[in-house]
């Protein structure tokens, strides 16, 4: 019997853009959940809707910024700003999002797969919200670019 040692995540391996996308057939849109981690402890997260043919961002349902602390394979996320789409439309321009209360000190577990090209983020689901919670989400590494909403 052999043991597999879990890789310790280092900030330089986390650095960059990470995306998870779902094609919404009934809307003919890509829903793209993106994390961007900088080396200075800042992170950005957005949920955007994109044209599947051109990859053009059409709008957002969520956009947040914050700080992170990496502790082994756990990441503590501390939001500074949370913007959310409270309107009836599926997405809004960044200026159309509403500021809501931030979530402080959320801890998630991290794991790399496929030679560090996939980042799995595991969160604890609340028993009250367990039916809509996805505990593990895989994000694909993307070319790093400064993240700013269009």
N, C-alpha and C positions, 0 to 999 in steps of 0.2 A: 504494500500500500504506500502511495506517495502523497505528499502534501504539496499543494500548489500555493506558493506565497503570493499574497495580493500585492500588486504594484502600488507603491506609495506615489501619490500624485504630487507633482511639483508645479509651481506657478508657471514656469516656462512651457510646460506641456499643456497647460490649460489655456494659455494665451491664444486669443484669436476668435474667429467667428464659428459658431456651431448652430446648425439648422436642423429642424425637424419639419417636414412638410407633408400635408395631406391634400390630395386632390378632392375637391368637393364637386362631385359630378352634377348634382342638381343645381349648382351655382356656376359651373364651369370656371372655377377659381382654384388657385392654390392657397391654402392657409399655411402660413410659414411662421413657426415659432423659433425665434432667434435669440441666442445668448451671445454676447461679446464680452470677453474678459481681457482687461488690460493688465500689464505687469505691475501697475501702481496700486492694485487693489480695487479698482473701479470695475463695475459691470453694468451692462445695459441689456435689457430684454424687451422684445416686442413680439406682438402677434400681428402680422400683417396679411393682407390679402393681395395676391399678385395675379396678373394675367398669365395663364399657363403657356401662351405662345411667345410672349415678349419678355416675360419675367419682370415687367414694370409693376412697381408698387402702386396699388390703387387706393389704399388707405389702411388704417389700423383699427384694431379693437382694444389694444392695450399697448402701453409704452411705459417702461419704468427704468429708473436709474438707481444705483446704490453702490455700496461698498461690500467687498467680500473678504473673508479671512479663511484661508486654507489651513486646515488642521488635519494632517495625514490625508485620509481619504474622505474627510468630511469638509463640507463647505458651508460656512455660516454667511447667509445673505442678509444684509441690512439695507432695506430700501430707503432712499432719500426722497424719491418722487414717484408717484403712481398715477398715471393718466389712463382713463378707461372710457370706452364708448358707452354712454348711457342713452343714446338715441335709439330710434326704431330701425335705422339702417344697419346692415351687417358691419360696415366699417365707416370711418370718418377720416378726414384729413387730420394731421397731428394737431392742428389748431382747434379742431372740433371736439377733441377729447376733454373729458372733465377730470379735475384733480379729485382723488379720493384718498382716504386714510391709507398710510403706508403700512406694510407688514414688517415688523422688526424681528431680527434674529431667527430666521427660518434656517434650519439645519437640514441639509440633504447629503446623501452619500454619493460618491462618484466612483466610476470604474471605466477604464479604457478597454476597448475591443478593437480588433482588426488593425493591429500595429498603430494604435493611437489615432485612428481615423474616425472612430466612433466613440462618443462620450455618453455613457449611461448615467442619468441623473435619477436617483431614487429618493422619493419623499414619503413621509408617513402620511397616510390618509386618515382624516377624521372619521370616526364611526358614523357621525351624522351625515357626512358627504361621501361615504364610501361608494355609493352607486354611481357617482359621476367622477370619481377620482381615478386617475391612471397613475399607479405608484412608480412605474419605471418608464422613462422616456429616453429614447436613443436619439442623439443629435450627431449629425455628420459634420466633420471638419470642412470648412469652406476657406477659400482664399481670404486672408485677413485684409480688411479695409476699414478705415475709420467709419464707425457707425453713426450715421446721422439721418434722421428722417427727411424724406424729400418733400 
